[in-house]
Amino acid sequence: MPLSKDEKEDIKSLLVKTRKSALNFGLSLASKPEDTVLLIHKMKKPEILQREAKKAAGSPKIACGLIESKGKLITLTCVEVPPAGTAKKLRAFLQKEVGVASKIQLIGPGGFAEQDGEDDGDEQGEEVTQAGDEAKANPLVAKVEELLTKLKPRIRAAAEQNAKAGPVIAKLLAAMREAGAAGEAGDVKKRMGQLTEVLARTAGTTGGAVSLVKLGKARLEWPQVRDQAMVDLGRLKDQIREDYEDDPDAAGEVTSALGMLDKSLAAFQIKLHERLDEVLNAEADARTAKVGEARKIINAFNKHIDSDPVLGALDSNEILPDLQITAPLRQKLSEISAALGG
């Protein structure tokens, strides 16, 4: 329903505050601008704001994270990949319902996602439109995004569990990307050190806050995600055999490649769900130790994915470009890690 005068002024006031520091936001996009709900708050966690926005708007198209602005440019750094068209719909909502003319830039877990807004000569806006090209042309930009992707689970857990850490992390992410675009490798390294320090400090203050509800849901979903990875691996093997069926000379190489796949994916057989059952069933005073055991498995698995060259080349490979094996596993492990308390 249309916003009241007070609600419009409240959103305008909060947007002004985002010029000084990033705030948390939750968003639910409806088909009509007047039904969209945008909630902004300094202390409430992004996920709570998202849940409240979804309840108010009744739309499953949701996003949450940090919001900051500079001039007409409003940047939303999202915890998850935002729904397609979010920038356009949010801009329409702000213009028609709030009376704020803006440019919207969305940054997802992997970097620049999308933007919407007319080009009025704003230099910052022009830089945004070139973000995708810069990532391809500048190796340091790509390296920054690669590093941030690996840190995504820790970044998300920190933002979820410590609202005060969110704006600090957002500024460091922006500083890293800016340094990468400028080719300042030393500054990137410095900012990365500051970011990891903040994440480590945040983890130290938020550990042990286990969400049994979220953990129970993730525990049920993990075997399905893991088993799907094995099914997709089988699909890749079949395609490799088919592609080289008429090339006997390559048989040895194919056998070797398949053997490397089997070896690399042996870790996929881990029974993490059994450790999660122990966490869920443990008495409160014994749960911390069980959480530690589950976390060791998650950390080891993530490290294995990060270091194994075969696993690193599985997703979107040349043989089956649509294949996604490690990405869904990382996503579910991230959810489990957050449910365990970051």
N, C-alpha and C positions, 0 to 999 in steps of 0.2 A: 504494500500500500504506500501511497505518497508520503514523503517525509514531512513532519511538522516543521514549523519555522525554527523551533529550538533544536531539533535534530539536525537540521541543515547547518545551523551555526556551530553546533558541537563538532560536526565533521570538519568544517572549515577551520575551526580553532585547532583541532588535532593535526590537520595537514600542515598548518603553519609551524607547529611544534616539530614536525618531522624535518624541517629545514635545519634544525639545530642538532638533532640526534634521531637515530632510527627508533621506531616504536614497533610493537607487535601488532599484527593484524590477522583477522579471520574474514573470509569472503565466501559468499554463496551467490552464484550468478543465476538469476531467473531469466525466463524468456523475454520478459518486459522489464525495462530499466527501473520502473517504479517498484518492482517486487524484489530487486536485488538488495542484498544486505551486506554492508561493509562495517566491520567493527574494528576499532583501533584502541589500543590500551598500552600503557607503559609497563604494567606489572603482570597482567594476566598472560598466561602462556598462549602462544599462537594456536595450539591445538584446541584449547578451551574456547577461544574466540571463534575458531572455525566451526566447532560443534554448535555453539550458540547461534552463529549466523545461519548454519544449515537448518537448524530447528525453526528459526524465524522465517526463512525464505522457502523452506521445503524443497530446495533444489539440490541434487547430488553433485552439481558442478561447483566444486569447492577448492579453496586454496588458503594457505596460511604461511606466515613467516614474518619478515621484517619489511617495514615501509619507510622510505625516506624520500626527500624531495629537494630539488634545486631549481629555482625559478618555476617554469611550467612543467618541468620534467619530474615525474613521480616514478620512483624505482621500487619494485616489489621483489625482494629476494625470497623465493618460495622454498619451503621445506621439501615439497614434492614437485614433480613436473606439473605445471598448471594446465588446466583444460585448454584446448585449442580455442582461440578467439577471446581469451580472457581480457587481453589488453583493449580490444575494441569495445567489448561490452562494459568494462569498467569505465572507460573514457566516456561512453554514452551515459552511463549512470551519473557520473560526476557532473557532466555538462547539463543534462536535462533535469536531474533531481536535486543536485546540490548547488548548481550554478557556478561550477568551477571549470574553467577551460584548462585543459592539461594535455600533456604527452605522457603515455604510459609505457614504461620499459619493464619487462619481466625477465628475471634471471632465475633459472632452474638449477637443480643440483649439478648439472654439467656445464653451466655457463649461460650465455645469452639464449633466451627462449623466443621472445617476440616483442614487438613494440607497435604502438598505434598513435598517430598524431600527425597533423599536417605540418609540412616543413615551412616554418616562418623565419628561417635563417638562424635559428638558435644553434650555436656552435656545438653545445652538448648533444643536442638531438641528432646532428649530423654524425657525430662520433658513434652514437648508438647504432645508426643504420649500417655502419661499416664494421660492426663488431664481429660478424661472422667471417668476413673477408680477412680481417686482421689476424684472427686465430689461425687461418690457413697460411697467411704470408709470413707471420712472425713465429718462429719455432718456440720462442720463450713463452708466448701467449698460450700455445698448445700445451707446453710443459706445465704452466701454472694450472690450467684446467685439469690436467691429468692428476696433479698433486691434490687438488681440491676434491676431485672425484673420489680419490682413495680415502680422503679424510671425511667424506660425506657422513658416514655413520656417526662419527664422534661429534661432528658439527651439529647434526640434527639432534642427537641426544643432549648436547649441551644447551641448545636453544629451547628444547622441550622442558628441561628440568630446572633451568636457571634463567628467569626472565631478564635479570640484570646483565647476564653475559651476552645476550642477544645483540644489543647495539654495538658492543665492543667487537664481537666477532664480525658483524656486518661491515664495520669500518676497516677491519684488517683484510677482509676479503676484497673490498673495493680497492684498498691500497695495493694489494698484491696484483690485482688485475691491471691497475694503472701502471705499476712498475713494469709488469710484463709487456704491456703495450709500448712502453718507452724503451724497452730493451735493457732495463737496469737489473741485471742478474743479481748483483750484490744486494740491492734493495729488496728484491724478491726473497732472497735467502734470509734477510733480516726480518722481514714481515712474517715469513713462514715460522721462524723461531719464536716470534711473539705469539703467533696463533697457536702453535703447539703448547706453549707455556700456559696460555689461557685455557685451552682444552684440558690440559693436565690438572690445572688448579680447579677448574669447574668439576671435573670428575671426582676430585678429592672431596668436594663439598656436597656432592649429590649421590654418591654411591649408597647402595642398600635400599633405595626407594623402589622396591619391586612392585610392579603392577600385576597382580595375580590375574585380573580380567584379561589384560592385553597378552600376558604370557600364555594363558590358557588357549587363547585364540591362535597365537603364533605356533604353539606346540602342535595343534591339530593340523595347521597348514604346512609346517615344515616338511613332513614326509612326502606330501603331495608335490611340493616344489622340487624336492630332491629327486623323486621318482620321475618327474617330468624331464629333468635334466638327463637322466639315464635314457629315457625314451628318445629324446632329441639326439643324444650321442649315438644311439643305434641307427637313427635315421641318417646321420652324417656318415657313419661307417658304410651303410648300404650304398650311399651315393658315391663314396670314394671307390668302392669295388666296381660299381657300374661304370663309372667314368674310365676306369683302367682295364675293363674286361677284355678289350681288343688290343691290349698292349702288354704281351707276356714279358717283355724285357723290363717292364716297370714293376713286375710282381714283387720283387724283393723290396723295392722302395715302399710299395703300398703296405706290405706286411710290417715293415719297420715303423711306418707312420701310425698304423693301427695299434701296434704294440706300445708306442709312445703315448697314444691317447689313453689306452687302458691303464698304463702306469700312472699317468698324470691324474686320472680321475678316480684312482683307487680311494682317495680321501672322501669321495662322495658317498661312500658306504657308511660313514660315521653315523652312529645312532644318537644324534643329539637329542632327539625327542625323549629318550630314556632318561637323560640327565635333567631335562626340563620337568619330567614327571617327578623326579626326586625333589626338585625345588618346590613344585606345587604341593607336594604331599608332606614336606618337612615341617616340623614345629618351628615356630618363630625364632627360637634361640639357636636352632641348628641350620636355619635357611642360608645364612651368610656363607657358610662353608660350601654348601651345595651350589650357590650362585657362582662362587669362585671356580668350581670344577666345570660348570657349564661355560663360563667365560673363557677358560683356557682352551676349550674345544673351538669356540668361535674365533678367538684370536689366531689359533694355529691354522684354522681353515682359511681365514682371510689372508694370512701371511703366505700360505701355499698358493692361493690364487694370484697374489701380487707378484710372486717370484717365479712362477712356472710359465715359461714362454709359450708352451702349447696351449694352456688355458687362456693366456692373454690374447691368443689369436682365434679363439673359437667363435666368438660372437660376430655376426655379420661377415663371415668368411667368404671367400670367393666361390667356394663350391655350393654353399647354401647361404646366400646373403641374408635371408630372413631369420636365420638361426640365432637364438638368444639363450645361452646356457648359463654363463656366469653372472650376468646382470640380474636375473630373477633370484639367484641364490644370494647374491650380495644384498639385495633389497630385503629379503626375508631375514637374513642374519642381522641386518641393521634394525629391523623391527624387534627381533628377539633381544638384541643388546639393549635397546631402549627400555623394553619391558623389564629387563633385569636390573634397571637402575642406572643406565648409562655406562 
